[in-house]
Amino acid sequence: AGVKPADLRLALDLQRQRLSEVYQVQMEIEKRIRVLQAEITRINAQLPEISRKKDSVNYTVVATIESKETRPVRFRLLYTVQDAGWYPTYDVRITDVTRPLSVMMNANVYQRSGEEWKDVSLELSTGNPKDNATPTELQPWMLGFYDPSVSWMKSQAAVNGIISGRVTNENGEPLPSVAVQIKGERLGTTTDANGFFRLQATRANGTLVISAVGHRTKEMAMKPGYYSVVLQSDVAQLQEVVVVGVSSAAAEHGMPVARRKQQVEIQPVTTVTEYRPTTTTYRIEEKYTIETDGKTVTIAIRRSDISAQYEYVAAPKADPSAFLTAGIVNWEEHDLQPGEANLYFEGSYLGKTYLDLSDVADTLELALGKDHGIRISRKLLREFSARKLIGSNRTDTREFEITVRNNKKVPVTIVVTDQVPVSVTKEIEVDHVKFAEGEYDKSSGLITWRLTLQPGQEKKLFAGYSVKYPKDRRIVLE
């Protein structure tokens, strides 16, 4: 029917008014979004600080003082902080097998007390206040006849065993003060300075909950045994970026990056060692500042040269490589503590090992990794190996040649082991064992050679055996 100009103008004014209202509401919403985003940014900035001080404690110390006179008095207050401690690590360097071990002992100090330790003097003790100080008493040993049904019922009702293990991060570093608890129960424990824990299992089909600040909580089935637990870092709480560089020499020669760890020689600080009846104390004369974030401060407290008996061991049947070991005689005289050790041999980083001093003899053995300067091969001598059928029996004869060559510039001592099968039934007979210049242990079947090779020297070893068994039966050799 057509539209009059006045009506069109009124319609356009109405549309303009409605659009203005919509734009005004949209601007208000965008403004609210910007305010909320700023609030989210502020909260995210506060979260790391809250997580960092999550386990911190504000201590209130109450002291009762009695004085018979009124005068100014200075007090020195000593108190214990739960979440603080240290653990030792080592840098073990070997230049060649004719020189002593260079052992650097490092103290890794941490604290989450809630306040910064600024320019403090440190005194490190090997004592652990969490250890049980009460001697264990033996209870009466009631001896009765064994009843399988009773034992089976007890095993179904409860798990009578020890759960132990070690908790580390993704880099293999130990995590101290990690909470290890049985889900749904109050029973639990925490890891020590080296990441180890030990817990008595109380029931079957339980769940073990392992949690730590800054790491993702992990749950696992509760069974007696030893476990190596790796906790993943909580990405939302990470505020640092670790940059790993690969040297051009490593890339050029195709060397694994993990073996190209740069060596940094740290000079030890001046430390006074005091030996007490049950502990050893290291008093560090320099002062340090330690933040209350739980991060470790590494202090080199002692370097010493320790004489060692170097020896190579090889089992070419399983691995044609020579592994260097160092035996430290009378290791207790060197004041060593249990801890991880970084190994360096001839300027190359070999990896990590752990000094476990809980069950060692007079000699502490250190595994120092493979040495490619010694070549070993093992091959079957076809001309001396055969299979014969005599009557109702079959006889297999095997003979091997082991070649050991020292390509190093110094003499080396190497222990080579091989083995022959050990029969566990009368139907199988192992006979004609050859072990020229070696030592044979009949009970274990092990043949051992102890060699001293000069630079460039090569030695051939021979081992052989024959096995007689019924022809209608099958056995697996090699």
C-alpha positions in Angstrom: 0.0 0.0 0.0 3.1 2.3 0.2 4.7 4.0 3.2 4.4 7.7 4.0 7.7 9.6 4.8 6.5 10.4 8.3 5.8 6.7 9.1 9.2 5.7 7.6 10.9 8.3 9.8 9.2 7.0 12.9 10.2 3.4 12.1 13.8 4.4 11.5 13.9 6.3 14.8 12.5 3.3 16.6 15.1 1.0 15.1 17.9 3.4 16.0 16.6 3.6 19.6 16.5 -0.2 19.9 20.0 -0.6 18.4 21.4 2.0 20.8 19.9 0.0 23.7 21.4 -3.2 22.5 24.8 -1.6 22.0 24.6 -0.1 25.5 23.9 -3.5 27.0 26.7 -5.1 25.0 29.2 -2.5 26.2 28.2 -3.1 29.8 28.6 -6.9 29.3 32.1 -6.4 27.8 33.0 -4.1 30.7 32.0 -6.8 33.1 34.0 -9.3 31.2 37.1 -7.1 31.4 36.6 -6.7 35.2 36.2 -10.4 35.7 39.2 -11.2 33.5 41.3 -8.8 35.7 40.0 -10.6 38.8 40.9 -14.0 37.3 44.4 -12.7 36.5 44.8 -11.4 40.1 43.6 -14.7 41.6 45.9 -16.8 39.3 48.8 -14.6 40.5 47.9 -15.3 44.1 47.5 -19.1 43.7 51.2 -20.0 43.5 51.8 -18.0 46.7 49.0 -19.8 48.4 50.3 -23.2 47.2 53.8 -22.3 48.3 52.7 -21.5 51.8 50.0 -24.2 52.0 51.9 -26.3 54.4 53.5 -23.4 56.3 52.8 -23.0 60.0 52.6 -19.8 62.0 54.3 -20.9 65.1 53.3 -19.5 68.5 55.9 -20.2 71.1 54.9 -19.9 74.8 57.6 -19.7 77.3 57.2 -19.6 81.1 59.9 -17.5 82.8 60.5 -17.2 86.5 62.7 -14.4 87.9 63.4 -13.2 91.4 64.5 -9.8 90.4 63.5 -7.1 87.9 66.2 -6.5 85.3 66.6 -6.7 81.5 67.3 -10.3 80.4 68.3 -11.6 77.0 66.9 -14.9 76.0 67.9 -17.3 73.2 64.9 -19.3 72.1 65.4 -22.7 70.4 62.4 -24.4 68.7 61.9 -27.2 66.2 60.4 -26.8 62.8 58.7 -29.9 61.3 59.0 -29.3 57.6 62.7 -28.5 57.3 65.8 -30.6 56.8 68.5 -31.7 54.5 69.7 -34.7 52.5 73.1 -35.5 51.1 74.0 -36.1 47.4 77.4 -36.8 45.9 79.4 -36.0 42.8 81.8 -38.9 42.1 84.5 -38.3 39.5 87.0 -40.7 38.1 89.8 -39.5 35.8 91.3 -42.9 35.2 91.6 -46.2 37.0 95.0 -45.4 38.4 93.9 -42.5 40.6 91.6 -42.3 43.6 87.9 -41.3 43.5 87.2 -37.6 43.9 84.0 -37.5 46.0 82.2 -34.2 46.6 79.5 -34.3 49.3 76.7 -31.9 48.8 74.1 -30.9 51.4 70.6 -30.1 50.0 68.8 -27.8 52.5 65.1 -27.0 52.4 62.5 -25.5 54.7 58.8 -24.6 54.7 58.6 -22.8 58.0 56.6 -19.9 56.8 59.4 -17.3 57.2 62.5 -16.6 55.2 65.8 -17.6 56.7 68.0 -14.7 55.9 71.8 -14.9 56.4 71.6 -17.8 58.8 74.3 -20.1 60.1 73.6 -23.7 59.3 74.4 -26.7 61.4 73.5 -30.0 59.8 72.9 -33.2 61.8 72.6 -36.7 60.6 70.1 -37.4 63.4 66.4 -37.7 62.6 64.0 -36.5 65.3 61.3 -38.8 63.8 63.3 -41.9 64.6 62.0 -44.1 67.4 64.3 -43.7 70.4 62.8 -46.5 72.4 64.5 -49.9 72.1 62.4 -52.8 70.8 61.4 -55.5 73.2 60.9 -59.1 72.2 57.5 -60.6 72.9 56.9 -64.3 73.9 57.2 -66.6 70.9 54.2 -68.9 70.9 55.0 -72.1 68.9 52.2 -74.3 67.6 51.5 -76.7 64.8 50.9 -75.3 61.3 47.3 -75.2 60.1 47.0 -74.3 56.4 43.3 -73.3 56.7 44.0 -70.9 59.5 46.9 -69.3 57.7 44.7 -68.9 54.5 41.9 -67.3 56.5 44.3 -64.8 58.1 45.8 -63.9 54.7 42.3 -63.1 53.4 41.4 -61.0 56.5 44.4 -58.9 56.5 47.6 -58.1 54.7 50.5 -58.8 57.1 53.3 -57.1 55.2 55.4 -54.0 54.9 54.8 -51.4 52.1 58.0 -49.5 51.4 59.4 -47.5 48.6 60.8 -44.2 47.3 59.0 -41.2 45.9 60.8 -39.0 43.3 59.8 -36.4 40.8 60.1 -36.6 37.0 63.8 -35.9 37.1 64.5 -38.7 39.6 65.1 -36.3 42.5 63.8 -37.5 45.9 60.8 -35.8 47.3 60.9 -35.3 51.1 57.9 -34.9 53.4 55.5 -36.5 51.0 52.3 -37.7 52.6 51.7 -41.5 52.2 48.4 -42.6 53.6 45.9 -45.5 53.5 42.7 -44.2 51.9 39.9 -44.0 54.4 42.1 -44.5 57.4 44.3 -42.3 59.7 47.2 -44.6 59.3 50.0 -43.0 57.3 53.5 -41.7 57.2 55.8 -39.2 55.3 58.9 -39.7 53.2 62.3 -39.0 54.7 64.9 -36.6 53.3 65.8 -39.2 50.7 62.3 -39.8 49.6 61.9 -43.2 51.3 58.8 -44.4 53.2 57.8 -47.5 55.2 54.3 -48.4 56.2 52.6 -51.4 57.8 49.8 -52.8 55.7 46.7 -53.4 57.8 44.1 -54.9 55.4 43.6 -56.3 51.9 42.2 -54.4 48.9 43.2 -51.0 50.3 44.3 -47.9 48.4 47.5 -46.0 49.0 47.3 -42.2 48.5 50.5 -40.3 47.9 50.3 -36.6 47.8 52.7 -33.6 47.9 52.4 -29.8 47.4 53.0 -28.8 43.8 52.5 -32.4 42.5 49.5 -34.4 41.4 48.1 -36.9 43.9 48.6 -40.5 43.0 46.6 -43.5 44.1 47.8 -47.1 43.9 46.6 -50.6 45.1 48.0 -51.4 48.5 50.1 -54.6 48.4 53.2 -55.5 50.4 56.4 -54.9 48.6 58.8 -52.1 47.4 57.6 -49.4 45.0 59.3 -46.7 43.0 56.7 -43.9 42.8 57.1 -40.9 40.5 54.9 -37.9 41.1 54.1 -35.6 38.2 54.4 -31.8 38.8 51.1 -29.9 38.8 51.4 -27.8 35.7 49.0 -25.1 37.0 51.4 -24.3 39.8 54.7 -24.3 37.8 56.2 -20.8 37.5 59.6 -21.7 36.0 60.8 -22.8 32.6 63.8 -25.1 32.5 65.8 -24.8 29.3 68.0 -27.7 28.3 70.8 -27.0 25.9 72.5 -29.6 23.7 76.1 -28.9 22.8 77.0 -28.8 19.1 79.7 -31.4 19.7 77.0 -33.8 21.0 74.8 -33.2 18.0 77.8 -33.5 15.6 78.9 -36.9 17.0 75.3 -38.2 17.5 75.8 -38.6 21.3 72.7 -39.1 23.5 71.7 -35.8 25.2 71.3 -37.6 28.6 75.0 -38.4 28.6 76.1 -34.8 27.9 75.5 -33.3 31.3 77.8 -30.4 31.8 80.2 -30.6 34.7 80.4 -27.7 37.1 83.1 -27.9 39.7 81.8 -26.5 42.9 84.2 -25.5 45.6 83.4 -26.8 49.0 82.7 -24.3 51.8 84.5 -24.3 55.1 82.9 -26.9 57.3 83.6 -28.1 60.8 82.7 -31.8 61.4 81.8 -32.9 64.9 81.3 -36.6 65.8 78.8 -37.2 68.6 77.7 -40.4 70.2 74.8 -41.1 67.8 75.1 -38.4 65.1 77.5 -36.5 63.0 77.2 -32.7 62.8 78.4 -30.4 60.0 78.7 -26.7 61.1 79.0 -24.5 58.0 80.9 -21.2 58.7 79.4 -19.3 55.7 75.9 -17.9 56.0 73.0 -18.6 53.6 69.5 -17.3 52.8 66.9 -20.0 52.4 63.4 -19.2 51.1 60.3 -20.8 52.7 59.3 -22.4 49.4 60.7 -25.9 49.9 63.2 -25.6 47.1 66.6 -27.0 48.0 69.8 -25.0 48.4 72.8 -27.1 47.4 76.0 -26.6 49.5 79.2 -28.4 48.8 80.4 -29.3 52.3 83.3 -31.6 51.7 85.6 -33.0 49.0 87.8 -35.9 49.5 90.0 -38.3 47.5 89.2 -41.9 48.4 91.4 -44.8 47.4 89.4 -47.5 45.5 90.1 -50.8 44.0 88.9 -50.6 40.4 87.8 -53.7 38.7 85.8 -54.5 35.5 83.1 -57.1 35.5 81.6 -58.7 32.4 79.0 -61.4 31.6 79.2 -61.6 27.8 76.5 -64.2 27.6 74.0 -61.5 28.7 75.8 -58.3 27.7 79.1 -58.0 25.7 80.1 -55.0 27.7 82.6 -54.3 30.5 81.3 -52.5 33.5 83.6 -50.6 35.8 83.2 -51.0 39.5 85.1 -49.3 42.4 85.5 -51.0 45.7 86.0 -48.7 48.7 87.7 -50.6 51.5 86.8 -49.4 55.1 84.3 -47.0 53.7 83.0 -46.1 57.2 86.2 -44.1 57.8 85.2 -41.6 55.1 82.0 -40.4 56.9 79.6 -41.3 54.1 75.9 -41.0 54.4 73.2 -42.7 52.3 72.3 -40.6 49.2 72.2 -40.3 45.4 75.5 -39.9 43.5 76.2 -38.4 40.1 78.9 -40.4 38.3 81.5 -38.9 36.0 84.2 -41.0 34.3 86.9 -39.5 32.1 85.0 -36.3 31.8 81.7 -37.9 30.7 78.5 -38.0 32.7 77.5 -41.7 33.3 74.3 -41.3 35.3 73.1 -41.7 38.8 73.5 -44.4 41.5 72.5 -44.6 45.1 74.8 -45.2 48.1 72.9 -47.6 50.1 74.9 -48.1 53.3 72.2 -50.2 55.2 73.6 -53.6 54.2 77.3 -53.5 53.0 80.3 -55.4 54.1 83.9 -54.1 54.6 84.0 -53.0 50.9 81.5 -50.6 49.4 80.9 -51.4 45.7 80.1 -48.6 43.3 78.9 -49.4 39.8 80.4 -46.8 37.4 78.8 -47.9 34.1 80.1 -49.3 30.8 83.6 -48.7 29.5 83.7 -49.0 25.7 87.5 -49.1 25.9 87.3 -52.8 26.6 86.0 -55.0 23.8 84.4 -58.4 24.6 82.8 -61.0 22.2 81.4 -64.4 22.7 80.8 -66.9 19.9 79.8 -70.5 19.5 82.6 -72.8 18.1 80.7 -74.8 15.5 83.5 -77.3 15.0 83.5 -78.3 18.6 79.7 -78.3 19.1 77.5 -81.2 18.0 74.4 -83.2 18.7 74.6 -87.0 18.9 72.0 -89.7 19.3 73.2 -92.8 21.3 70.6 -95.4 22.2 67.7 -93.8 24.0 69.6 -90.7 24.9 70.7 -87.6 23.1 73.9 -85.7 23.9 74.4 -82.0 23.1 77.9 -80.6 23.2 78.6 -76.8 23.2 81.8 -74.9 23.3 82.3 -71.1 23.3 85.2 -68.7 22.7 85.3 -65.5 24.7 87.6 -62.7 23.4 88.6 -59.9 25.7 90.7 -57.0 24.5 92.0 -54.0 26.4 92.1 -50.9 24.1 92.9 -48.5 27.0 96.3 -47.0 27.7 96.5 -48.4 31.2 96.4 -51.9 32.6 93.0 -53.2 33.7 91.7 -56.0 35.9 88.6 -57.7 34.7 86.4 -60.5 36.1 84.6 -62.4 33.3 81.8 -64.8 34.2 80.0 -67.4 32.1 77.8 -70.3 33.0 76.9 -73.9 32.2 73.5 -75.4 33.0 72.8 -77.1 36.3 70.7 -80.2 36.3 67.7 -80.5 38.7 66.7 -84.0 37.7 68.5 -87.3 37.3 67.3 -87.7 33.7 69.6 -84.8 32.7 73.3 -85.1 33.1 75.7 -82.2 32.6 79.3 -83.4 32.0 82.6 -82.6 30.4 82.6 -79.0 31.6 85.6 -77.0 30.2 86.9 -73.9 32.0 90.6 -73.6 31.2 92.3 -71.1 33.5 89.0 -70.4 35.2 87.2 -71.3 38.4 84.1 -73.5 38.3 81.3 -73.6 40.9 79.4 -76.8 40.4 76.4 -75.8 42.6 75.7 -72.6 40.6 77.2 -73.5 37.3 79.2 -70.3 37.2 82.7 -70.1 35.6 84.9 -67.2 36.6 88.1 -65.8 35.1 90.1 -63.0 36.7 92.4 -61.4 34.2 94.9 -58.6 34.2 95.4 -57.1 30.7 98.1 -54.8 29.6 97.3 -51.9 27.1 96.5 -53.5 23.8 96.5 -57.0 25.1 94.0 -59.6 24.0 93.0 -62.8 25.8 90.9 -65.7 24.6 88.9 -67.8 27.0 87.1 -71.1 26.4 84.1 -72.7 28.1 82.2 -75.8 27.1 79.9 -78.5 28.4 77.8 -81.5 27.2 74.2 -82.4 28.2 72.8 -85.9 28.1 69.0 -86.3 28.2 66.3 -88.7 26.9 65.8 -88.4 23.2 62.0 -88.2 23.5 62.3 -85.1 25.8 63.1 -81.5 24.8 65.4 -79.1 26.5 66.4 -75.5 25.7 70.1 -74.6 25.6 71.2 -71.0 25.2 
